[in-house]
Amino acid sequence: SGGLYSAPAVVPSSTVTVSAVEASGSLASASASVTIAIPKVAITPLTATIAAGRSQQFTVTVTNTLNKAVSWSVNGVAGGGSATGKISSAGLYYAPSAPAKGGSVTIAATSAADSNISAGATVTIPDVVTVTPASISVASGKSQQFAASINGIGSSSVLWSVGGVAGGNSTLG
């Protein structure tokens, strides 16, 4: 009644009209247009590629609200989990140490002011193949067993080559 406008918590429209009409009932009136600033969330970087077991810092910017707090999630799970990686309340993402397969996860920052407002980023965790032993000397005519590991998980699902030749040959071994 005193002319103090308070924007609604749920915004029906980004613009509303506030009007004042003379109380005596005459036709004297005036209006003002009010644009309601909808909270916005932005996250950087939008994409990242990191190795298993490594971390990536994400930064969030919240505008159009006094409440700058956000909640973080990984693939829709608050704080993440062991299979997808975890994210701290400060936006530091820790990739899982040994994902079953390389792939990607979605990091989201959701506004505490409005849970319908969020921003997302994609993290790719590529498969990393290692061979052990990494270096060895083998006497002519002798053999050496090698093992392959993908992201720290032993695997027989690899294709072996010697000197760039699939399976090797009589010259290379």
C-alpha positions as CSV (number, residue, x, y, z in Angstrom):
1,S,0.0,0.0,0.0
2,G,3.0,2.3,0.5
3,G,4.4,1.7,-3.0
4,L,7.1,-0.7,-2.1
5,Y,7.3,-3.4,-4.8
6,S,8.7,-6.9,-3.9
7,A,9.5,-9.2,-6.8
8,P,8.0,-12.7,-6.5
9,A,10.2,-15.7,-5.7
10,V,8.9,-17.5,-8.8
11,V,9.0,-15.2,-11.8
12,P,5.8,-15.4,-13.9
13,S,7.1,-12.9,-16.5
14,S,10.3,-10.9,-16.7
15,T,8.4,-7.7,-16.9
16,V,5.4,-6.4,-14.8
17,T,3.6,-3.1,-14.7
18,V,3.1,-1.3,-11.4
19,S,0.3,1.3,-11.4
20,A,-0.9,4.0,-9.0
21,V,-4.5,5.3,-9.3
22,E,-5.7,8.4,-7.3
23,A,-7.7,7.1,-4.3
24,S,-10.7,9.5,-4.9
25,G,-11.6,7.5,-7.9
26,S,-10.7,10.0,-10.6
27,L,-9.1,8.8,-13.7
28,A,-5.6,10.1,-12.7
29,S,-3.1,7.3,-12.8
30,A,0.5,6.5,-13.7
31,S,2.3,3.3,-14.4
32,A,5.9,2.0,-14.3
33,S,7.4,-1.0,-16.0
34,V,9.5,-3.3,-13.8
35,T,11.9,-5.8,-15.3
36,I,12.5,-8.7,-12.9
37,A,16.1,-9.8,-13.0
38,I,16.2,-13.6,-13.2
39,P,19.1,-15.2,-11.5
40,K,21.8,-16.5,-13.9
41,V,24.5,-19.0,-13.3
42,A,27.6,-19.3,-15.5
43,I,30.4,-22.0,-15.1
44,T,33.9,-22.0,-16.5
45,P,35.4,-23.9,-18.1
46,L,32.5,-25.3,-20.1
47,T,34.5,-28.4,-21.1
48,A,37.6,-30.1,-19.7
49,T,39.6,-33.2,-20.4
50,I,41.5,-34.7,-17.5
51,A,43.1,-37.9,-16.7
52,A,41.7,-40.4,-14.2
53,G,42.6,-39.5,-10.6
54,R,43.3,-35.8,-11.5
55,S,41.4,-32.7,-10.5
56,Q,39.9,-29.7,-12.3
57,Q,38.8,-26.4,-10.7
58,F,35.5,-25.0,-11.9
59,T,34.5,-21.4,-11.3
60,V,30.9,-20.2,-11.0
61,T,29.4,-16.7,-11.4
62,V,26.0,-16.0,-10.1
63,T,24.2,-12.8,-11.2
64,N,20.9,-11.0,-10.6
65,T,20.5,-12.2,-7.0
66,L,22.0,-11.4,-3.7
67,N,22.4,-15.1,-2.9
68,K,25.5,-16.1,-4.8
69,A,25.6,-19.7,-3.3
70,V,25.4,-22.8,-5.5
71,S,25.2,-26.5,-5.0
72,W,27.5,-28.7,-7.1
73,S,26.6,-32.1,-8.6
74,V,28.1,-34.7,-10.9
75,N,25.7,-36.5,-13.3
76,G,22.8,-35.2,-11.1
77,V,24.2,-36.5,-7.8
78,A,24.9,-33.9,-5.2
79,G,28.7,-33.8,-4.6
80,G,29.2,-36.7,-7.0
81,G,30.2,-40.3,-6.2
82,S,33.1,-42.8,-6.5
83,A,32.2,-44.0,-10.0
84,T,31.7,-40.5,-11.5
85,G,34.1,-38.4,-9.5
86,K,33.4,-36.0,-6.7
87,I,33.2,-32.2,-6.5
88,S,33.8,-30.0,-3.5
89,S,31.6,-27.1,-2.3
90,A,34.3,-24.8,-3.8
91,G,34.0,-26.4,-7.3
92,L,37.1,-28.6,-7.3
93,Y,36.3,-31.8,-9.3
94,Y,38.2,-35.0,-8.6
95,A,38.0,-37.5,-11.4
96,P,37.6,-41.2,-10.3
97,S,40.9,-43.0,-10.0
98,A,40.0,-45.9,-12.3
99,P,36.8,-45.4,-14.2
100,A,35.5,-48.6,-15.9
101,K,35.6,-46.9,-19.3
102,G,36.7,-43.5,-20.4
103,G,33.8,-41.2,-21.0
104,S,32.3,-38.0,-19.8
105,V,30.4,-36.6,-16.9
106,T,28.3,-33.5,-16.4
107,I,29.2,-31.0,-13.7
108,A,26.4,-28.7,-12.6
109,A,26.2,-25.7,-10.4
110,T,22.6,-24.9,-9.2
111,S,21.6,-21.6,-7.8
112,A,20.6,-21.6,-4.1
113,A,18.3,-18.7,-4.9
114,D,16.3,-20.7,-7.5
115,S,16.9,-24.4,-7.9
116,N,15.5,-24.2,-11.5
117,I,18.6,-22.1,-12.5
118,S,21.8,-24.0,-13.2
119,A,24.8,-24.2,-15.5
120,G,26.7,-27.3,-16.7
121,A,30.1,-28.3,-17.9
122,T,31.3,-31.5,-19.5
123,V,34.4,-33.4,-18.3
124,T,35.9,-36.0,-20.5
125,I,38.0,-38.7,-18.8
126,P,39.9,-40.5,-21.6
127,D,41.0,-44.1,-21.4
128,V,44.7,-44.3,-20.6
129,V,46.6,-47.4,-21.7
130,T,49.9,-48.3,-20.0
131,V,52.2,-51.2,-20.7
132,T,54.4,-52.9,-18.1
133,P,57.3,-53.3,-18.1
134,A,57.8,-49.9,-19.8
135,S,61.4,-50.7,-20.8
136,I,63.3,-54.0,-20.7
137,S,66.3,-55.8,-22.4
138,V,65.6,-59.2,-24.0
139,A,68.3,-61.5,-25.3
140,S,68.0,-62.6,-28.9
141,G,65.7,-65.5,-29.3
142,K,64.2,-65.1,-25.8
143,S,60.7,-63.8,-24.9
144,Q,59.2,-61.3,-22.5
145,Q,55.6,-61.2,-21.2
146,F,54.0,-57.7,-21.2
147,A,50.8,-56.6,-19.5
148,A,48.4,-53.9,-20.6
149,S,46.3,-51.8,-18.2
150,I,43.5,-49.3,-19.1
151,N,43.1,-46.6,-16.4
152,G,44.8,-48.9,-13.9
153,I,42.4,-51.9,-14.6
154,G,44.1,-54.9,-16.2
155,S,42.7,-55.7,-19.6
156,S,43.2,-58.3,-22.4
157,S,41.1,-56.1,-24.7
158,V,44.0,-54.5,-26.4
159,L,45.6,-54.8,-29.8
160,W,49.4,-55.5,-29.6
161,S,51.9,-54.3,-32.2
162,V,55.7,-54.4,-32.5
163,G,57.4,-51.4,-34.3
164,G,54.0,-50.3,-35.6
165,V,53.2,-53.8,-37.1
166,A,50.1,-55.4,-35.7
167,G,51.3,-58.6,-33.9
168,G,54.8,-58.0,-35.1
169,N,56.7,-60.0,-37.7
170,S,59.8,-62.2,-38.1
171,T,62.1,-59.2,-38.5
172,L,60.9,-57.2,-35.5
173,G,59.8,-60.1,-33.3
